[in-house]
Amino acid sequence: MIVLLGVLVVIIGFATRRNPLLVVGVAGIATGFLGGLSPQKVLAAFGDGFASSRAVTIFVITLPVIGLLERHGLQEQARNLISRFSKLTTGRFLTLYLVLRQGFAALGLRDLFGPAQTVRPLAAPMAEGAAERRYGTLPDKTREKIRSFTASADNVGLFFGEDVFLAVGSILLITGFANSTYHTHLEPLQLALWAIPTALCALAVHGGRLLRMDRTLERELLGARVELATEEAAK
């Protein structure tokens, strides 16, 4: 049980808002030492883990390309594109993005969207552009709120959509663990089918939150303008 103290390291590190990479690294080293591993074996475990999952870092290759596109006006073009659709509000656009993200994740296309390749360069500027078309210049606080909702649409869509795809790693891990530990005969398709109701519930709940954001923006921004106009009239 003493090896579980590594989990405590993670909790303390995240609670104190330390660097996540440093926290996980320290927790892994502490867990290895508490488990009786030598420094060489701990280092070998880190090396094996990186070698077996190095494909996770492939997104780094896309960053220079996206940076170059942003430098040449990608975000401005995204704002101009969204301005052509007068009925597409910020909430409706983000709901559409959520549906697409979850749908493609359910088909196994997890990397077609993502924070680096779509949220920052495309989705967030388009969501801001939809709000700017309706309310004009946005305060920084409102921009940050729109960006956070854009990121949440991407995260929720991926998290609940990928489990519908029967060949995703989490489904295979669950079936493998359950079959070997409890001697059951679960099939990945069974778990994937049971993930569909959860995905639909997540889509309905978070989609409702995104649609409700339009009323929130209208109340906050139009209310602030009315107060400003009243103050100017009083002067």
N, C-alpha and C positions, 0 to 999 in steps of 0.2 A: 504493500500500500504506500510505502514511502516514495515510490517513483511518481506517484500522483502529485507530489509537491511541484512538479513542473507545471501542472495546470494552475496552481496558485501563483506561480511566477507570471504566467500569461494574464491572469485576472488583475494582479497588482500593476503590471506594466500597462495594460489597457486603461485601467482606472486612473492611473496617473498620467495618461496621454503621452507615453513614451513612443519612440519610433517603433512601429509594428515589426519591421524586419529585425531590429535589434532585440525586441522582446521575444520573438519566436526563436531567434537564434540562441539567446541565453537560456530560454526554457528547454530547448532541445539538448543543449550541452549539460544543463543541470540534471535533466531526466536520464541522460546517458550515464553520468557519473553516479547518480543515485541507484541506477540499475546494475552497477558493478562493471561497466564497460571501461576499458582503458582509453587514454586520450587518442591512441591510434585508431581504435575501433570507432570512437565517436566521430573522428574526422572521416573515416571510411564510410560511415553511415551517411554523413552529409554529402560526400561525393557520389555515393550510389543514388541518393535521393535526387540530386541535381541531374545526374546522367539519365535517370529514368523519366524525368519530367521536364527535360530541357525544351521541349516544344512549347511549354507555357510562355517562354520568353520570346517567342517568335514575333509577338506584337511589336517589339522594339524596332524591328525592321521597318514597320510602317510609319514610325514617328517622323523620320526625316522627310518622307514624302508628304505627309500631312502638313508638316511645318512649312514646306515649300509652297504647297497649295494655299495655305492660309496667308502667306506673305504676298501672294499674287491675287488676293481678294476673294477667297473661297467663302468666307463668312458673309461678306457683303453681297455676293451673288445669291447666297442662301436666303438672306433677308429680302432681296429683290424678288426672288421667286415666290416666296410666301405671300408677298404683298399683292400678287395677282389674284389670289383666291380670297375674295372679300368675305365669304361666309365661313372660312376656316379660322376659327378663333384659336387662342392658345390652348385651351382645354380640349377642344376637338382634335387639334393636331397631335397633342400628346397622347390622347386616347387612341388615335389611329396608329401612332408609333408603338404604343403598348401592344396593340393587336398584332401588328406586323412582327414585333420582336418576339412575342410569345409564340406566334404561329410558326415562324422560321426555326425557333429553338425546338419546337415540338417535332420538326422534321429533321433535326440533327444539325442544322446550319447555325451553330452557336456563334461563330466568328464573323458572320455576315454583318452583324451590327456590333456595337460595343462602345465603351467610353472613349477610346482613343480614335477609332475610325469613323464614328458617326455622331456621338453625343456632343463632343466639344466642337468639331468643325462644321457640323450640319444641323443636327436636331436642336441644340440650344439656341443658335442664332436664328433659326426659323421660328422657334417658339417666341423668342424676344421680338422678332419682326412682326409677328401676328399681333402682339400686344402693342407695339409701337404704332402700327397702322390704325389702331382703334383709340389709343390713349395718348399718343405723342411720345415725347421723351420720358423715359422711365427712370425713377430713382434707383440708386444702387441697391437698396434693400429689395426692391421688387425684382431687379435683374437676378440677384442671388437666389431669390425664391423660385423664379422660373427655372433657373439652371438646376436647382436641387430637385425640382419635380421632374425635370427631364431625365436626370440621372436615376431617379426612383423608377420611372417608367421602364428604363432599360434594365435595371436590376430585378424588378419584380417580374417583368416579362421573361427574362432569362431563367431566373430561379425556379419559377413554377412551370415554365414551358419545357425546359430540357428534360424533366423527369418523364414526360410523355413519350420521349424517344427511347425505345427499349435498349438501345446499344450505348447509352450514356454511362459514364464511369460509375456514377452513384447507384444506378439501378443494378449494375453488375456486382458492385461491392456488397449491396444489401442482400441480393440473392445468394451470392457466394458465402457470405458470413452466416446467413440463416440456414442454408442447406448443410454447411459443414458443422455448425454448432448445435443446431436443434434437430438435425437429421430430417429436415423437411424436403419437399420437392417443388420449391417455388420456381416459376419460370419468369424471365424478365418481362414477358408480355403481360403477365398477370399484374405485376406492379405498375407497369406503364398504363394499363387500363384504369387501375384505381387512382392513378395520378390525374386523370382527366377531370373528375369532379372538383378536385382541389384547384386545378389550374383555372377552371371556369369560375369558381368562387373568387379567386384572386383577381381575375380579370374584371369581374363585376364590382368588387369592392374598390380596387384601385382605380378602375375606369371611372367609377362614380366620384371619387375624390378629385380626379383630374378634371372632369366636367364641372364640378362644383367650384373649381379654381377660377373660372370665368366670372362668377358672381362675386367671389372674394376680391379679385382684381378690380372689378367695377366699383365695388363698395369702397375699397381703399383709395383708389386713384381719383375717382370722381368726387368722393367725399373730401379728399385733400384739396382738390381744385376749388371746390365750393368754399371751403374754409379760407383758402388763400384769396379768392375773389372778394369774400366778405370783409376780410381784413384790409384789403386795398381800397374797397369802397368806403370803409369807415375812416380811413386816413384822408 
